[in-house]
């Protein structure tokens, strides 16, 4: 009996979600655009930090090999 309630709840949530998507589509796109911008900025900062860390590690390795 629990499986039936789970299916009914899932179908109901899907229907309500699709209706909400149609009604609030412009707001959802604005939120999505903002999220993408923030993700790009954070991803770029992380990538730069990893790149700098890798360069530092390679310089330390070269220094240790010379010694």
ChimeraX attribute file (.defattr): number of C-alpha atoms within 10 A of each C-alpha:
attribute: neighborCount
match mode: 1-to-1
recipient: residues
	/A:1	5
	/A:2	7
	/A:3	8
	/A:4	9
	/A:5	10
	/A:6	11
	/A:7	11
	/A:8	12
	/A:9	12
	/A:10	12
	/A:11	12
	/A:12	11
	/A:13	12
	/A:14	12
	/A:15	12
	/A:16	11
	/A:17	12
	/A:18	11
	/A:19	12
	/A:20	12
	/A:21	13
	/A:22	10
	/A:23	11
	/A:24	11
	/A:25	12
	/A:26	11
	/A:27	11
	/A:28	14
	/A:29	11
	/A:30	11
	/A:31	11
	/A:32	12
	/A:33	12
	/A:34	12
	/A:35	12
	/A:36	12
	/A:37	11
	/A:38	12
	/A:39	12
	/A:40	12
	/A:41	12
	/A:42	12
	/A:43	12
	/A:44	12
	/A:45	12
	/A:46	12
	/A:47	12
	/A:48	12
	/A:49	12
	/A:50	12
	/A:51	12
	/A:52	12
	/A:53	12
	/A:54	12
	/A:55	12
	/A:56	12
	/A:57	12
	/A:58	12
	/A:59	12
	/A:60	11
	/A:61	11
	/A:62	11
	/A:63	10
	/A:64	9
	/A:65	8
	/A:66	6
	/A:67	5
